[in-house]
Amino acid sequence: MGFSPVWPIICVLPQRGCPAYNGTGVFAMKPTARRMLDAFLGMHELSWWIFTRALCLSCVLLFCGFVLLLELDTVTLDNLRIYRIAQSMTQLPQVVLLIGIIGVACAEDHFTGT
């Protein structure tokens, strides 16, 4: 069990009274959560590439849609087309992430041979 780069993010100053506090100063992770985290960190390089690109594309779409919505003061017939474009740009990232996760699952299945 080596050092994982995500561990400092998970280990945030636990306090007494917290259900995950085990008295040693670190959070006690459930075995299933630990297995999921190990599987996530052990993904194939292509799976990471698919995941990061889908996440980046989703963020860009959300940002562009948000900027378009900021530019519109009120929706009128003159700018209704821009409003519809901005609305679809804020809804499309969910689909992009879903397709990306399906691609990651297929790549992991292909490379692990299960």
Rosetta blueprint (number, residue, H / E / L):
1 M L
2 G L
3 F L
4 S L
5 P L
6 V L
7 W H
8 P H
9 I H
10 I H
11 C L
12 V L
13 L L
14 P L
15 Q L
16 R L
17 G L
18 C L
19 P L
20 A L
21 Y E
22 N L
23 G L
24 T L
25 G L
26 V L
27 F E
28 A L
29 M L
30 K L
31 P H
32 T H
33 A H
34 R H
35 R H
36 M H
37 L H
38 D H
39 A H
40 F H
41 L H
42 G L
43 M L
44 H L
45 E H
46 L H
47 S H
48 W H
49 W H
50 I H
51 F H
52 T H
53 R H
54 A H
55 L H
56 C H
57 L H
58 S H
59 C H
60 V H
61 L H
62 L H
63 F H
64 C H
65 G H
66 F H
67 V H
68 L H
69 L H
70 L H
71 E H
72 L L
73 D L
74 T L
75 V L
76 T L
77 L L
78 D L
79 N L
80 L H
81 R H
82 I H
83 Y H
84 R H
85 I H
86 A H
87 Q H
88 S H
89 M H
90 T H
91 Q H
92 L H
93 P H
94 Q H
95 V H
96 V H
97 L H
98 L H
99 I H
100 G H
101 I H
102 I H
103 G H
104 V H
105 A H
106 C H
107 A H
108 E H
109 D H
110 H H
111 F H
112 T H
113 G L
114 T L
